[in-house]
Amino acid sequence: MLTLLSGRVHRVLTGVWICRQQRASLADGPSQRPHETVEESLLKMDPFEGSLLEWYLDSGMWQGKAGACGFQDERLPLRLVSGSESNVVGLPLERVRAMLDDLDQRPI
């Protein structure tokens, strides 16, 4: 996986779905149309090979991670080209905040 990403740009996509419910009818399901989006971030992995790749594999930091790497992992030759750092590590906080603000403006 890491050698496939090495030297390439790749996309991280996160789907977000938020729905507001009326307090009186929580059991009845959503009271409005859900607010949904897909956030995209682009990452570039510089060439990742030789002793650096061996060190990373030996470190075990790759285990349990999508793409066998973590954006926040030390010494990883991975950089954000566009989009949100918080999207890359799990949840696009800026987008979620904007969606929640938008829901606050909508009538119930």
C-alpha positions in Angstrom: 0.0 0.0 0.0 2.7 2.5 0.9 4.7 1.8 -2.2 1.5 2.4 -4.3 1.0 5.8 -2.6 4.7 6.7 -2.8 5.3 9.7 -5.2 1.6 10.2 -5.8 -1.3 12.5 -4.9 -4.3 10.7 -3.4 -7.7 11.7 -2.1 -9.3 11.4 1.3 -13.1 11.6 1.3 -15.3 11.9 4.3 -19.1 11.8 4.2 -20.9 13.8 6.8 -24.7 13.5 7.5 -26.4 15.7 10.0 -30.1 15.7 10.8 -32.0 17.8 13.2 -35.0 16.3 15.1 -37.9 18.0 16.9 -37.8 17.3 20.6 -41.4 16.1 20.7 -41.0 13.4 18.1 -37.5 11.9 18.5 -39.0 8.4 18.0 -40.7 9.5 14.7 -37.3 10.0 13.0 -35.9 13.0 11.3 -38.1 16.1 11.3 -36.3 17.8 8.3 -34.3 16.8 5.3 -30.8 15.8 6.3 -27.8 18.1 5.7 -25.2 16.0 3.9 -21.9 16.6 2.2 -18.6 14.9 1.1 -15.4 16.6 2.1 -12.3 16.0 0.0 -8.7 16.6 0.8 -5.7 15.9 -1.4 -2.4 14.5 0.0 0.9 14.1 -1.7 3.3 11.4 -0.6 6.9 12.1 -1.6 8.9 9.1 -2.6 8.8 6.7 0.4 11.4 4.0 0.1 14.6 2.5 1.5 15.6 3.0 5.1 12.7 5.5 5.8 10.1 2.9 4.7 11.8 0.2 6.7 11.9 2.4 9.8 8.2 3.2 9.4 7.2 -0.4 8.9 9.3 -1.4 12.0 7.6 1.4 14.0 4.2 -0.2 13.7 2.6 3.2 13.3 1.0 2.0 10.1 -1.1 -0.7 11.8 -4.9 -0.1 11.8 -4.8 2.9 9.6 -6.5 3.5 6.3 -3.9 3.6 3.6 -1.4 2.1 6.0 -0.3 5.5 7.1 -1.3 8.4 9.3 -1.1 12.0 8.3 0.0 12.9 11.8 2.8 10.3 12.0 6.3 11.6 12.5 8.7 11.6 9.6 6.1 10.4 7.1 6.7 12.2 3.7 3.1 13.1 3.4 1.8 16.7 2.9 -1.6 18.3 2.5 -2.1 19.7 -1.1 -5.6 21.0 -0.5 -8.6 20.6 1.8 -8.8 20.2 5.6 -6.2 18.6 7.9 -9.0 17.6 10.2 -10.7 15.7 7.3 -7.5 13.7 6.8 -7.4 12.6 10.4 -11.0 11.7 10.8 -13.7 14.5 10.7 -13.7 17.7 8.7 -14.4 20.0 11.7 -14.6 23.2 9.7 -17.3 21.7 7.4 -19.2 20.2 10.3 -19.2 23.6 12.1 -20.5 25.3 9.0 -23.3 22.7 8.6 -24.3 23.1 12.3 -24.4 26.9 11.9 -26.6 26.4 8.8 -28.9 24.1 10.7 -29.2 26.8 13.5 -30.4 29.2 10.9 -33.2 26.9 9.5 -36.6 26.9 11.1 -37.7 23.6 12.7 
